[in-house]
Amino acid sequence: MGLTATAGTKTALPLIPADVHQGVCYALYDLGTTYDKMYDKSTHKILILWELPNERMEYTKDGKEIDAPRVISKKYTLSLNEKSSLFKDLQSWRGKPFNEQELLGFDIKNILGNNCMLQVIHRTKDSNTFANIANVLPLYKGIPSKIAENPIMFFSLEETRVIPEGAPTWIADLIKDCDEMKNVSTNENNVDEDTPF
């Protein structure tokens, strides 16, 4: 599910065009475990965010004019099962299949800072139109790789229960709503330091 601004809201930006865009992965947030009414089960979700360096927006912050890349995101169930959306998108992004050894040792953080091509499509639901990521593809040959303009961000509930400063409000709200955050005591800030995911 793409979590970009929707048409018709007072804070909406113009929709990201339906096209294939260069993307730079700059953020990955662990959203924790939540109950999914549609499937009647609890699932562990993550959110991956990409900059679109060729789609720009301008805004004023602290009296300064800022030119920044547009951003698009996709929510995934945290699973590398071959039927999962995360597995399919990562394998498509790589441009080659995973072998068993690669899957066992795969560190999701490795995607941060990497470039790809994102196929964006428009979908309408309840009179709102959304820009969604339909496919994640390898960076096309001949297109130079770009460096993320936003700070690289990684948040794992296995490492901390403190939501990073600067996380967008809508992402912070998703994290606060997960089972892991609801069950943690108010004075607990950190959990074990094992490798996340």
C-alpha positions in Angstrom: 0.0 0.0 0.0 1.5 3.3 -1.0 1.2 5.9 1.7 1.4 9.1 -0.2 -0.9 12.1 0.1 -4.3 11.6 -1.4 -6.2 13.8 -3.7 -8.9 15.9 -2.1 -7.2 16.5 1.3 -6.3 20.0 2.3 -2.6 19.1 2.7 -2.4 17.0 -0.4 0.5 17.4 -2.9 -0.1 16.6 -6.5 -0.1 12.9 -7.1 3.2 11.4 -8.1 2.8 10.7 -11.8 1.9 7.1 -12.9 5.2 6.2 -14.5 8.5 4.3 -13.8 10.7 6.5 -11.6 14.2 6.2 -10.2 14.1 5.6 -6.5 16.6 5.8 -3.7 15.8 3.8 -0.6 16.5 6.0 2.4 14.3 4.7 5.3 13.0 1.5 6.8 10.7 1.6 9.8 9.6 -1.4 11.9 5.9 -0.9 12.4 5.6 -3.9 14.8 2.7 -6.4 15.1 -0.9 -5.4 14.6 -4.2 -7.2 14.1 -5.4 -7.3 10.6 -9.2 -7.4 10.5 -9.4 -8.3 6.8 -7.3 -11.5 7.3 -8.3 -12.1 11.0 -4.7 -12.4 12.2 -1.8 -10.4 13.6 1.1 -9.7 11.4 4.5 -7.9 11.7 4.8 -5.0 9.3 7.6 -2.8 8.0 7.5 0.4 6.0 10.1 1.1 3.3 10.5 4.7 1.9 12.1 5.8 -1.3 13.1 9.3 -2.6 12.2 10.1 -6.2 15.1 12.4 -7.1 13.5 13.4 -10.4 10.2 14.4 -8.9 10.7 17.5 -6.8 8.7 19.7 -4.4 9.5 23.1 -3.0 8.5 24.4 0.5 9.6 26.9 3.1 11.2 25.8 6.4 12.6 28.2 9.0 12.4 31.0 6.4 14.4 29.0 3.8 13.2 27.8 0.4 13.9 24.1 0.2 13.9 22.0 -3.0 13.5 18.3 -2.0 12.7 15.0 -3.7 9.2 13.6 -3.4 8.9 10.5 -1.3 6.8 7.3 -1.7 6.5 4.3 0.6 5.2 0.7 0.7 4.1 -1.3 3.7 5.1 -5.0 3.8 4.5 -8.0 6.1 7.9 -8.9 7.5 8.4 -12.2 5.8 10.8 -13.7 3.2 8.4 -16.5 2.4 8.5 -16.9 -1.4 4.8 -15.9 -1.6 5.3 -12.7 0.3 5.2 -9.2 -1.3 8.5 -8.4 0.4 10.3 -11.4 -1.1 8.9 -10.7 -4.6 9.8 -7.1 -4.5 13.3 -7.7 -3.1 14.0 -10.4 -5.7 12.7 -8.3 -8.5 14.9 -5.4 -7.3 17.9 -7.6 -7.2 17.2 -8.8 -10.7 18.0 -12.4 -9.8 16.7 -15.1 -7.5 17.8 -15.5 -3.9 19.5 -18.8 -3.1 18.9 -20.5 0.2 22.1 -19.3 1.8 21.4 -15.6 0.8 18.0 -15.8 2.3 19.3 -17.2 5.6 21.9 -14.5 5.9 19.9 -11.6 4.5 20.0 -8.3 6.4 17.1 -6.1 5.5 19.3 -3.0 6.3 21.3 -3.7 3.1 18.6 -2.1 1.0 19.2 1.3 2.5 21.0 3.7 0.1 20.3 1.5 -2.9 18.8 2.7 -6.1 16.0 1.1 -8.1 13.2 1.8 -10.6 9.7 2.1 -9.1 6.6 1.5 -11.2 4.0 3.8 -9.8 0.3 3.4 -10.7 -2.8 5.3 -9.6 -5.7 3.6 -7.8 -9.0 5.1 -6.7 -10.8 4.0 -3.5 -13.7 5.8 -1.9 -13.3 8.8 -4.3 -9.6 9.3 -3.2 -6.8 8.5 -5.7 -3.5 7.1 -4.4 -0.1 6.7 -6.0 1.0 3.1 -5.3 4.1 1.2 -6.0 3.2 -1.7 -8.3 6.7 -3.0 -9.0 10.3 -2.6 -7.7 12.9 -3.1 -10.5 16.7 -2.9 -10.8 18.1 0.5 -11.8 18.0 0.7 -15.6 21.4 0.4 -17.3 22.8 3.8 -18.2 21.1 5.6 -15.3 23.6 6.9 -12.8 23.0 5.8 -9.2 22.2 8.7 -6.9 22.8 9.3 -3.2 19.9 9.9 -0.8 19.3 13.5 0.0 17.4 12.7 3.2 19.3 11.2 6.1 19.4 7.3 6.0 16.9 6.1 8.7 16.6 2.6 10.2 14.2 1.9 13.1 13.9 -1.6 14.7 11.7 -2.5 17.6 14.3 -5.2 18.4 16.8 -2.4 19.1 14.7 0.3 20.8 11.2 1.4 21.8 12.1 5.0 21.3 10.6 6.4 18.1 13.3 8.4 16.3 13.1 12.2 16.4 12.0 13.5 13.1 9.9 10.5 12.2 6.8 11.7 10.3 3.8 11.9 12.6 1.8 9.4 10.6 4.6 6.8 10.8 5.1 7.5 14.6 1.3 6.9 15.0 1.5 3.5 13.2 4.4 2.5 15.5 2.7 3.6 18.7 -0.3 1.4 17.7 1.6 -1.9 17.5 1.5 -4.6 20.1 5.1 -4.2 21.0 4.7 -0.6 22.0 1.4 -1.2 23.9 3.0 -3.9 25.9 6.2 -2.1 26.9 6.4 -0.4 30.3 6.8 3.3 30.3 10.4 3.2 31.6 11.7 0.6 29.1 13.7 2.2 26.4 15.8 -0.6 25.0 15.6 -4.4 24.4 18.3 -6.8 23.4 20.9 -5.8 20.9 20.6 -8.8 18.6 20.7 -8.1 14.8 17.3 -6.8 13.8 15.0 -8.9 11.6 
